[in-house]
């Protein structure tokens, strides 16, 4: 699986020469069970060519797909240059470059311009593959400032791992301001040799708000759209979510929105002591399972 993923990344990269991408497809398609005759016909190569690159890959891995360069042995790039490429890749481009992320070409230009080091962008792309460097990728983070962070995490995670005997754990959240869009023409379904197609333009029907509840024990999700997100609509959905579990202890995991603690909600909780709220730490809605379900 890892080798197949590596080959797919190779053949889909814009930084890889066409001949090497073709060799990668030979190996990838062979691994998928395609006949060598079909591979040769699709790629416009001979049968011995198919056999050659399969053998080279089996013996040398990705390095074997680069083949032999004409004109004798290739000059080796000094180790210090490779180390410099790796070091720069792991740092944000300097302010003067005007770049937010490195590309292979921009990094090659920068090395030539600032350090008089000449390497091709093909070489940089190969170093990135070998070192599994992906400078184009970004991530997100959020540090909670909730003073009760540890206690709340232990409470919520404890419900997930070891809920009270016979109790139901519901994870509830709202997704607001969802664009209610409709395509201007019907969507043709998937057909043989044709993907689903939809028009690029659409008609707006305003926005809606989705209320959803995940039964952590069974994976069942129920949802309902409301025109607005307020305490009244939240309470109405809460009643709908807990109704199928009448007679059981119900633990509800939710975030710290003010709509979850309105006087009406508090009064309903007081008259329904079998329902217990468990709030996630401030700024940590990712602990809520329904949020992870939405992301997936």
The 8 nearest C-alpha neighbors of each residue, nearest first, counted from 0:
[[1, 3, 2, 4, 5, 6, 30, 7],
 [2, 0, 4, 3, 5, 6, 7, 8],
 [1, 3, 5, 0, 4, 6, 7, 27],
 [4, 2, 6, 0, 5, 1, 7, 27],
 [5, 3, 7, 1, 6, 2, 8, 0],
 [4, 6, 2, 8, 3, 7, 1, 9],
 [5, 7, 9, 3, 8, 4, 23, 2],
 [8, 6, 4, 10, 9, 5, 11, 3],
 [7, 9, 5, 11, 6, 10, 12, 4],
 [8, 10, 6, 7, 12, 11, 5, 20],
 [11, 9, 20, 7, 12, 8, 23, 6],
 [12, 10, 8, 9, 7, 13, 20, 15],
 [13, 11, 14, 9, 10, 15, 8, 20],
 [12, 14, 15, 11, 16, 10, 9, 17],
 [13, 15, 12, 124, 121, 16, 120, 103],
 [14, 16, 13, 12, 20, 17, 121, 19],
 [17, 15, 19, 18, 20, 14, 121, 13],
 [16, 18, 20, 19, 21, 15, 10, 22],
 [17, 19, 21, 20, 16, 22, 15, 65],
 [18, 20, 22, 21, 17, 16, 64, 23],
 [21, 19, 10, 23, 17, 22, 18, 24],
 [22, 20, 24, 18, 19, 23, 17, 25],
 [23, 21, 19, 25, 24, 20, 52, 64],
 [22, 24, 20, 26, 21, 25, 6, 10],
 [25, 23, 27, 21, 22, 26, 28, 20],
 [24, 26, 22, 23, 28, 27, 29, 49],
 [25, 27, 29, 23, 24, 53, 28, 30],
 [28, 26, 24, 30, 29, 25, 23, 6],
 [29, 27, 31, 30, 25, 26, 33, 24],
 [30, 28, 26, 32, 33, 31, 27, 25],
 [29, 31, 27, 28, 32, 26, 33, 3],
 [30, 32, 28, 29, 33, 27, 26, 3],
 [33, 31, 29, 30, 34, 28, 35, 27],
 [32, 34, 29, 28, 31, 35, 38, 37],
 [33, 35, 37, 36, 38, 32, 29, 28],
 [34, 36, 38, 37, 39, 33, 49, 46],
 [37, 35, 39, 34, 38, 40, 46, 33],
 [38, 36, 40, 34, 35, 39, 41, 33],
 [37, 39, 35, 41, 40, 36, 42, 34],
 [38, 40, 44, 36, 42, 37, 41, 45],
 [41, 39, 37, 43, 38, 42, 36, 44],
 [42, 40, 38, 39, 43, 37, 44, 36],
 [41, 43, 39, 40, 44, 38, 21, 25],
 [44, 42, 40, 39, 41, 45, 38, 46],
 [45, 43, 39, 42, 48, 40, 46, 49],
 [44, 46, 48, 47, 39, 49, 43, 40],
 [45, 47, 49, 48, 39, 50, 36, 44],
 [48, 46, 50, 49, 45, 51, 44, 52],
 [49, 47, 51, 45, 46, 50, 44, 52],
 [48, 50, 46, 47, 51, 52, 25, 53],
 [51, 49, 47, 53, 48, 52, 54, 46],
 [50, 52, 48, 54, 49, 53, 47, 55],
 [53, 51, 55, 54, 50, 49, 56, 22],
 [52, 54, 50, 56, 26, 51, 55, 57],
 [53, 55, 57, 51, 52, 56, 50, 58],
 [56, 54, 52, 63, 58, 57, 53, 59],
 [55, 57, 60, 59, 63, 53, 58, 54],
 [56, 58, 54, 55, 60, 59, 53, 63],
 [59, 57, 55, 56, 60, 54, 63, 53],
 [58, 60, 63, 56, 62, 55, 57, 61],
 [59, 61, 56, 62, 63, 57, 58, 55],
 [62, 60, 63, 64, 56, 59, 65, 6],
 [61, 63, 64, 60, 65, 59, 56, 66],
 [62, 64, 59, 55, 56, 61, 65, 60],
 [65, 63, 66, 61, 62, 19, 22, 56],
 [66, 64, 63, 62, 19, 67, 61, 68],
 [67, 65, 64, 63, 68, 62, 19, 55],
 [66, 68, 69, 65, 72, 71, 73, 63],
 [67, 69, 66, 70, 71, 73, 72, 65],
 [70, 68, 71, 67, 72, 73, 66, 65],
 [69, 71, 68, 72, 73, 67, 74, 66],
 [72, 70, 69, 73, 68, 67, 74, 75],
 [71, 73, 74, 70, 68, 69, 67, 75],
 [74, 72, 75, 71, 68, 70, 69, 67],
 [75, 73, 72, 76, 71, 77, 68, 70],
 [74, 76, 73, 77, 78, 72, 81, 80],
 [75, 77, 78, 74, 80, 81, 118, 79],
 [78, 76, 79, 80, 75, 81, 82, 74],
 [77, 79, 81, 80, 82, 76, 83, 75],
 [78, 80, 82, 77, 81, 83, 76, 84],
 [81, 79, 83, 82, 78, 77, 84, 76],
 [80, 82, 84, 78, 83, 79, 85, 77],
 [81, 83, 79, 85, 80, 84, 86, 78],
 [84, 82, 80, 86, 81, 85, 87, 79],
 [85, 83, 81, 87, 82, 86, 88, 80],
 [84, 86, 88, 82, 83, 87, 81, 89],
 [87, 85, 83, 89, 88, 84, 82, 90],
 [88, 86, 90, 89, 84, 85, 83, 92],
 [89, 87, 85, 86, 90, 84, 134, 101],
 [88, 90, 86, 87, 85, 91, 134, 132],
 [91, 89, 87, 88, 92, 86, 93, 134],
 [90, 92, 93, 100, 89, 99, 88, 87],
 [91, 93, 98, 90, 100, 99, 94, 101],
 [94, 92, 95, 96, 91, 98, 97, 90],
 [95, 93, 96, 97, 92, 98, 91, 99],
 [94, 96, 93, 97, 98, 92, 109, 99],
 [95, 97, 98, 94, 93, 92, 109, 99],
 [98, 96, 95, 94, 99, 93, 92, 100],
 [99, 97, 96, 100, 92, 101, 94, 93],
 [98, 100, 92, 97, 101, 91, 96, 94],
 [101, 99, 98, 135, 134, 92, 102, 91],
 [102, 100, 106, 105, 134, 92, 103, 88],
 [101, 103, 105, 104, 106, 100, 135, 134],
 [102, 104, 120, 106, 105, 123, 124, 107],
 [103, 105, 107, 120, 106, 102, 108, 119],
 [106, 104, 108, 102, 107, 103, 109, 101],
 [105, 107, 109, 103, 108, 104, 101, 102],
 [106, 108, 104, 110, 105, 109, 120, 118],
 [109, 107, 105, 111, 106, 110, 112, 104],
 [110, 108, 106, 112, 111, 107, 113, 105],
 [111, 109, 114, 116, 107, 113, 108, 112],
 [110, 112, 115, 116, 108, 117, 109, 114],
 [111, 113, 109, 110, 115, 108, 114, 116],
 [114, 112, 110, 111, 109, 115, 116, 108],
 [113, 115, 110, 116, 111, 112, 109, 117],
 [116, 114, 111, 112, 113, 110, 117, 109],
 [117, 115, 111, 110, 114, 118, 80, 112],
 [118, 116, 111, 115, 119, 110, 107, 108],
 [117, 119, 107, 116, 122, 120, 123, 111],
 [120, 118, 121, 122, 107, 123, 117, 104],
 [119, 121, 123, 103, 104, 122, 107, 124],
 [122, 120, 124, 119, 123, 125, 14, 15],
 [121, 123, 125, 119, 120, 124, 126, 118],
 [122, 124, 120, 126, 125, 121, 103, 127],
 [125, 123, 121, 127, 122, 126, 103, 120],
 [124, 126, 122, 128, 123, 127, 129, 121],
 [127, 125, 123, 129, 128, 124, 130, 122],
 [126, 128, 132, 124, 130, 125, 129, 131],
 [129, 127, 131, 125, 126, 130, 124, 132],
 [128, 130, 126, 127, 131, 125, 132, 124],
 [129, 131, 127, 132, 128, 126, 85, 125],
 [132, 130, 128, 127, 129, 133, 126, 125],
 [131, 133, 127, 130, 134, 128, 88, 129],
 [132, 134, 135, 136, 131, 127, 128, 88],
 [135, 133, 136, 132, 101, 100, 88, 89],
 [134, 136, 133, 100, 137, 101, 102, 132],
 [137, 135, 134, 133, 138, 100, 132, 101],
 [138, 136, 135, 139, 134, 133, 100, 140],
 [139, 137, 140, 136, 135, 141, 134, 133],
 [138, 140, 137, 141, 142, 136, 285, 283],
 [139, 141, 142, 138, 143, 283, 282, 137],
 [140, 142, 143, 282, 139, 283, 144, 285],
 [143, 141, 144, 140, 282, 283, 145, 281],
 [142, 144, 282, 145, 281, 141, 283, 280],
 [145, 143, 146, 142, 281, 148, 282, 280],
 [144, 146, 148, 147, 281, 143, 280, 282],
 [147, 145, 148, 144, 149, 143, 280, 150],
 [148, 146, 145, 150, 149, 151, 280, 152],
 [147, 149, 145, 280, 151, 146, 150, 152],
 [150, 148, 152, 151, 147, 153, 146, 280],
 [149, 151, 153, 147, 152, 148, 154, 155],
 [150, 152, 154, 148, 153, 149, 280, 279],
 [153, 151, 149, 155, 154, 150, 156, 148],
 [152, 154, 150, 156, 151, 157, 155, 149],
 [153, 155, 151, 157, 152, 156, 150, 158],
 [156, 154, 158, 152, 157, 153, 151, 159],
 [157, 155, 159, 158, 153, 154, 152, 160],
 [156, 158, 154, 160, 155, 159, 161, 153],
 [159, 157, 162, 155, 156, 161, 160, 154],
 [158, 160, 156, 157, 161, 162, 155, 215],
 [161, 159, 157, 158, 156, 162, 155, 163],
 [160, 162, 158, 157, 159, 163, 156, 164],
 [163, 161, 158, 159, 164, 160, 166, 157],
 [164, 162, 166, 165, 161, 158, 167, 248],
 [163, 165, 166, 162, 161, 167, 248, 247],
 [164, 166, 163, 167, 247, 248, 162, 249],
 [167, 165, 248, 163, 164, 249, 247, 162],
 [166, 168, 249, 250, 248, 169, 165, 247],
 [169, 167, 250, 215, 251, 249, 214, 166],
 [170, 168, 214, 251, 213, 215, 250, 252],
 [169, 171, 252, 213, 212, 289, 251, 288],
 [172, 170, 212, 253, 211, 252, 169, 289],
 [173, 171, 211, 210, 253, 289, 212, 174],
 [174, 172, 210, 209, 175, 211, 208, 171],
 [175, 173, 209, 208, 210, 172, 176, 177],
 [174, 176, 208, 177, 173, 209, 207, 228],
 [175, 177, 206, 207, 208, 178, 174, 209],
 [178, 176, 206, 207, 175, 208, 179, 174],
 [177, 179, 206, 180, 176, 205, 207, 203],
 [180, 178, 204, 206, 205, 203, 177, 207],
 [181, 179, 203, 202, 178, 204, 201, 182],
 [180, 182, 202, 201, 183, 203, 179, 204],
 [183, 181, 201, 184, 202, 198, 200, 180],
 [182, 184, 201, 202, 181, 200, 198, 185],
 [183, 185, 182, 186, 198, 197, 201, 181],
 [184, 186, 187, 182, 183, 197, 198, 188],
 [185, 187, 197, 196, 188, 184, 195, 198],
 [188, 186, 196, 195, 185, 189, 197, 190],
 [189, 187, 195, 186, 190, 196, 194, 193],
 [188, 190, 195, 194, 193, 187, 191, 196],
 [191, 189, 193, 192, 188, 194, 195, 187],
 [190, 192, 193, 189, 194, 188, 195, 187],
 [191, 193, 190, 194, 189, 195, 188, 196],
 [194, 192, 190, 191, 189, 195, 196, 188],
 [193, 195, 189, 196, 190, 192, 188, 191],
 [194, 196, 189, 188, 187, 193, 197, 186],
 [197, 195, 187, 186, 194, 198, 188, 189],
 [196, 198, 186, 199, 195, 187, 182, 185],
 [197, 199, 200, 182, 184, 183, 196, 201],
 [198, 200, 197, 201, 182, 183, 196, 184],
 [201, 199, 198, 182, 183, 202, 197, 181],
 [200, 202, 182, 183, 181, 180, 203, 199],
 [201, 203, 181, 180, 182, 183, 204, 200],
 [204, 202, 180, 205, 179, 201, 181, 178],
 [203, 205, 179, 180, 202, 206, 181, 178],
 [204, 206, 203, 179, 178, 207, 180, 177],
 [207, 205, 178, 177, 179, 176, 204, 208],
 [206, 208, 177, 226, 176, 225, 224, 179],
 [209, 207, 175, 225, 224, 176, 174, 177],
 [208, 210, 224, 174, 173, 223, 175, 211],
 [209, 211, 173, 223, 222, 224, 172, 174],
 [212, 210, 222, 221, 172, 171, 173, 209],
 [211, 213, 171, 170, 221, 220, 169, 222],
 [214, 212, 220, 170, 169, 215, 289, 219],
 [213, 215, 169, 219, 218, 216, 217, 168],
 [216, 214, 218, 168, 213, 217, 169, 170],
 [215, 217, 214, 218, 168, 167, 159, 219],
 [218, 216, 219, 214, 215, 213, 220, 167],
 [217, 219, 214, 215, 216, 213, 220, 292],
 [218, 220, 214, 217, 213, 221, 215, 216],
 [221, 219, 213, 212, 214, 218, 222, 211],
 [222, 220, 212, 211, 213, 219, 223, 240],
 [223, 221, 211, 210, 212, 220, 209, 224],
 [222, 224, 210, 209, 211, 225, 221, 236],
 [225, 223, 209, 208, 210, 207, 226, 222],
 [224, 226, 208, 227, 207, 209, 223, 228],
 [227, 225, 207, 208, 224, 228, 206, 209],
 [228, 226, 225, 208, 229, 207, 232, 175],
 [229, 227, 232, 208, 233, 225, 230, 226],
 [228, 230, 231, 232, 258, 233, 227, 234],
 [231, 229, 258, 233, 232, 234, 261, 259],
 [230, 232, 234, 233, 229, 235, 263, 258],
 [233, 231, 235, 234, 229, 230, 236, 228],
 [232, 234, 230, 236, 235, 231, 237, 229],
 [235, 233, 237, 231, 236, 232, 230, 264],
 [234, 236, 232, 238, 233, 237, 231, 239],
 [235, 237, 239, 233, 238, 234, 240, 232],
 [236, 238, 234, 240, 239, 235, 233, 241],
 [237, 239, 235, 236, 241, 240, 242, 234],
 [238, 240, 236, 242, 237, 241, 235, 243],
 [241, 239, 237, 238, 242, 236, 212, 243],
 [240, 242, 238, 244, 239, 243, 237, 245],
 [241, 243, 239, 244, 245, 240, 238, 237],
 [244, 242, 241, 245, 240, 239, 246, 238],
 [245, 243, 242, 241, 247, 246, 167, 249],
 [244, 246, 247, 242, 243, 241, 248, 249],
 [245, 247, 244, 248, 273, 249, 243, 242],
 [248, 246, 245, 244, 166, 249, 273, 167],
 [247, 249, 166, 273, 274, 167, 250, 246],
 [250, 248, 274, 167, 166, 168, 273, 247],
 [251, 249, 168, 275, 274, 276, 167, 169],
 [250, 252, 169, 276, 170, 168, 277, 275],
 [253, 251, 170, 277, 278, 276, 171, 169],
 [254, 252, 278, 171, 172, 279, 170, 251],
 [253, 255, 279, 278, 256, 284, 252, 172],
 [254, 256, 278, 257, 281, 253, 259, 279],
 [257, 255, 258, 259, 254, 260, 253, 230],
 [256, 258, 259, 260, 255, 261, 230, 229],
 [259, 257, 230, 256, 229, 260, 261, 233],
 [260, 258, 257, 256, 261, 230, 264, 255],
 [261, 259, 257, 258, 264, 265, 262, 256],
 [260, 262, 264, 263, 258, 259, 230, 265],
 [263, 261, 265, 264, 266, 260, 267, 230],
 [264, 262, 266, 261, 265, 267, 230, 231],
 [263, 265, 267, 261, 266, 262, 260, 234],
 [266, 264, 262, 268, 267, 263, 260, 269],
 [265, 267, 269, 263, 264, 268, 262, 270],
 [266, 268, 264, 270, 269, 265, 271, 263],
 [269, 267, 271, 265, 270, 266, 272, 264],
 [268, 270, 266, 267, 271, 272, 265, 264],
 [269, 271, 267, 268, 272, 266, 265, 273],
 [270, 272, 268, 273, 269, 274, 267, 266],
 [273, 271, 274, 269, 270, 268, 275, 248],
 [272, 274, 248, 271, 249, 275, 247, 246],
 [275, 273, 249, 272, 250, 271, 248, 268],
 [276, 274, 250, 251, 249, 273, 277, 272],
 [275, 277, 251, 250, 252, 278, 274, 253],
 [278, 276, 252, 251, 253, 275, 279, 155],
 [279, 277, 253, 254, 252, 255, 276, 280],
 [278, 280, 254, 151, 253, 284, 283, 281],
 [281, 279, 148, 283, 151, 145, 282, 278],
 [280, 282, 145, 283, 143, 279, 255, 144],
 [283, 281, 143, 284, 280, 141, 142, 144],
 [284, 282, 285, 280, 281, 286, 143, 279],
 [283, 285, 286, 287, 282, 254, 279, 290],
 [286, 284, 283, 287, 290, 291, 288, 282],
 [287, 285, 284, 283, 288, 279, 152, 290],
 [286, 288, 285, 284, 290, 289, 170, 252],
 [289, 287, 291, 290, 170, 286, 292, 285],
 [290, 288, 292, 291, 170, 287, 213, 293],
 [291, 289, 293, 292, 288, 287, 285, 294],
 [290, 292, 294, 288, 289, 293, 295, 285],
 [291, 293, 289, 295, 290, 294, 288, 213],
 [294, 292, 290, 291, 295, 289, 288, 174],
 [295, 293, 291, 292, 290, 289, 285, 288],
 [294, 292, 293, 291, 290, 289, 288, 285]]
